[in-house]
Amino acid sequence: MREEEKLLVLLSQFELPLKKIDNILNCLGERQSIDEFFKSKECKKLISEELYANMQVCASEARIRIYLENLKNSGIELITKFSDNYPEKLAYLPDAPYFLFCKGDISLLSAKSIAIVGSRTPSNYGRIMTDKLSEGLAKNGVCIVSGLAYGVDSIAHRKALDEGGKTIAVLGSGFNNIYPAEHSNLAKDIAEKGLLISEYCPSMKATRYTFPQRNRIIAGLSDGVLITEAGIKSGTVHTKDFALDYGKEVFALPGNANSEKSELPNALIKSGQGQCVTEAEDILTGLGMEKNFKAQNKQKSFQLSLEEQEIVDLLSDGDKNIEFLSEKSTLNINILNSYLTTLEIRGIIRRMPGGVYSLA
């Protein structure tokens, strides 16, 4: 384990603000080991005597190994900013989290995903539409990211699970202090069938400051952010701001102009900051995902031969002409034409002017 990664594993055991971690890492700098770091004058200026003593106790190879084993025995995997499997989506953020405590399927950190966020007390319209949009996205293989909160968050998580889809819950507390406590069973289900993550050590409790911090991870992990209902001054504004800062697409569900719960999505649509959506396909189209998911759906709906599957795969990322298909496929031109005709008759692909083919 590299010294900088070892230091992060050490720091993950303590409830430290990001700025403090920044300063400690900068202090490590060119020093060759954590031992040298502890001996430096800068170190003693940075941290309290109590923290200094506790860190020294926990810094040995043996203690770090025991710490990681204890996490593993609790079903927790610790990923640090210097780990090989740290998610690329977060790596380039200016305020990327130093640690991710994970329970569940960590491969979801790189999955195509949409964050669904909004009011903790949605209207009946908001509930129905959050449910509908979550269902459509989950059925199309999109991982749904949210924050385990009341209202929109929990509706989105639960619908993804009910549809056999995948979901990531980003916590504003440690795993031993699920907030809200009423969602402990939902958190357990997500850990078993999706992924539960937190940048906070398991013992940490939620505070008013941890939720805005959590929202940057929700935005960062997602390919786009959907806001179904939220007030103009709600906490959802943080997630929206992070998404725009990170260059993510923002989607908004239009609502009643007189409803406070639709103030934020309506304002986003009016200002052009958010794309107006009313169904899941709008979001897939907005992110350029619809072709890929059409291909997946065709595979599920039809029994395809290996040759047919090869053609569908070539068309999954956009329209292609016959010359391209002939060059990239393993089929000679006569056999290729035969399969193209069969796929067209079956309604799986369509032929357009100029000898161009696309998924139907």
Disulfide bonds with the S-S distance in Angstrom:
none
